[in-house]
């Protein structure tokens, strides 16, 4: 039976990420990565029906499980923003690293449907559903200078904004990816990607795709 865990803090998540970035000497460079967003559908509406301790269980269970899955597929859980987890996967040689982004997102959907939601419902809480978006692009690290912040690194790049916009187009239990990521993944997964729409980006149509691959 699924059990809620103690939610990782932004300090611990960013601390782990910073160590990895330093090890790879990425703090002062532009580098390629895939970013993945996972959020709860209709969370604002659902939250208004929950008591404070119920909200804690609802969000804590989801966020912790998403963080765990990102780590299982070799990614780095970068931050949590309310009902959303953001993770990234650093670019490496070959297909495996970007294929892992696809498998990670699809696994998130399956775990939510088959484990998290049934567990929460067994506790008298509402059904939980999610949606996923991911894309690939260049990013860089900026440092934040404040003694009051529990962390001092941020990842910035167009890929972060594009992935967030793609997420807004996804429906329940769907995974959408941008064309940059779609062009990198192995044919085994790419043939199961269906054109789902376009974003206006730099005066051009930027395609995004629905992933129909089944795990």
N, C-alpha and C positions, 0 to 999 in steps of 0.2 A: 504493500500500500504506500502511495506517495506521501511523503511527510514534508511539511514546510521547513525550510532551513533559515538560518540567520542571514539576512540580506547583507551582501557585501557592500561596504561603503564606497563612496567615490574615492576616498583617500586610498583604500586598499586596491581598487581597480586601477586607478591611475598610477599608483606606485608600481604595480606589476608591469604595466605597459611601459612606463618610463625606463625601467630596468632593461626591458627587451629592446627598446629603441636605442638606448645607449650601447647595448651590446652589438647591435647591428649598425651603429654609428649613423643613425638617421636623424638625429636631433637638429642638425644644421643643413639638411639637404631636402631636395624634392624627390619623392619616391612613389612608386606605384602600389596601390592597394585596392582591394574590394571592400566596400562598406555594406553592411547588412543591417536593416531595421526590422524589428519585430514589435508589433504593438497589439494591444487589446482592442477589439471592436466594441464600440458603443460604451466605452468605459465611463465616460462622464455621466451618461444617463444611469448606468448601473450603480455608480458610486453613490448617487443620491438616495438609493434605496437601502444602503448598507449602514450598519452601525460602525463606529470607529474600529472596534476589534475585528469586525468582519472585513472591513476594507483592508486592514493590515494583512490578514490571512490571504485575501483574494490577490492583492498585488504581490505580496512577498512570495507566495508559491509560484506565481507566473514568472516573476523577474528572476528568481533564483534558478528555476529550471532552464530558462532561456540562456542565462549566463553559463550554466553547466554544459549545455549543448554546444554553444560557441567554442568553449574550451575543448570539448571532446573532438571537434573537427579541426583543431589546430588554429583557431582564431583567438582574438583578444577582445574580451568584453570591455568596451571603452567607456561607456557611461550609461546611466539610466536616466530617463526624463519622464517622470510620472508613470505613465502606463507603457512606456517604450524602452526597449533595450537596443543599444547601438553597439555593434561589434565590427572589427575589421580583420582582414586577412592580408598579410603582407605578400607582395608579389614574389614568386620564386620561379625557378626553371620548371618547364614541363606543364602538364595539365592538372596535376593532382590538387594544387593549392586552390585553383579557381573552381574545379569540380567540387571541392569540399564546401564551397560557398553554397552551391546548389543543394547538395545533400544535407547541409546544415539547416537551410531554410525549410526543406521538405520534412526533415525530421522534427523540426519545431511544430509544424502543423499537425503531424501525426501524434506527437506527445500531448499536445493541447487537446486534441479530439479524444484520444484513447486513455489518457492518464490524468492530466490536470483537471479538465472539466468534470469528469466523473467523480474524482476525488472531492472537488469543491462542492458539487451537488450532493454528495453523501453527507456533507457537513451543513446542508441546508442553504447553501449559497447559490447564486444564479449560475447558469451555464456560461462558460468562458469560451470565447472564440478569438482568433487572431488573424493577422494578415502579415505578409512578409514582402520586403523589397530589397533589392541589392543592385549594385553597379560597380564598375571598375573605373579608376581614373588616377590622376596624380594628386598628391597632397603634400603638405608640409607641416612642420611643427611650429607653433608659436608659443612663447612663454608669457605667462600672466604674472604680473608683479603686484602681489597683495599679500600681506601677512595674515589677512583674515580668510583667505581662500584655503581649503583643505588640499588643493592640488594646484599645480602651476604650469600645466601643459594643456594645449588644445590642438587638435588636428583640424586643419582647414583646407578647403579645396572645393572646386565645383562639384566633384563627385558626391560630397556630403549633401549639397542642396538638391542635386538631381535625384539622388536616391530617395530623399524625403518627398519630393514631388511625385515620384513614381509610386511611393507607398500610398499617397492619397488617392490614387486611381484603383488600387487593389480592393477587392471585395473579401468577404469572409472566406477563410481557408484557401486563399490564393497567394501564390508567390509570383511577383513580377520582377523582371530584371531588365536593365538597360542594354542598349545594343553593344556598348563596349565590352561588357561582361559576356554577352551572348556570343560575340566573335571569338572569345578566348577559350570557352569551355569545349570539352571533347564532343565530337560528333554524336556520341551516344546520348548526350543530354540535349544538344542543340536541335536535333531533329524533333524533339518533343516540345519545342518552344513555338508558341503561336503568337503572331503579331497582334498586339492588343491596343495599340494606339501610338500617338506621337506627342512629344513635347516641343514647344518652341524654344530653341536654345541657340544663341548666337545667330539669329535670323535663319536658322535651318530647322528642319524637322528631325528630331531625335527620337528614334524608335524605341519602344519598350515592348517586352514580350511576357506572355503568361507561360509559366513552366508547367507542363502537363505530365512530366515524368512521374512514374509511380515507384515508390520504394517499398 
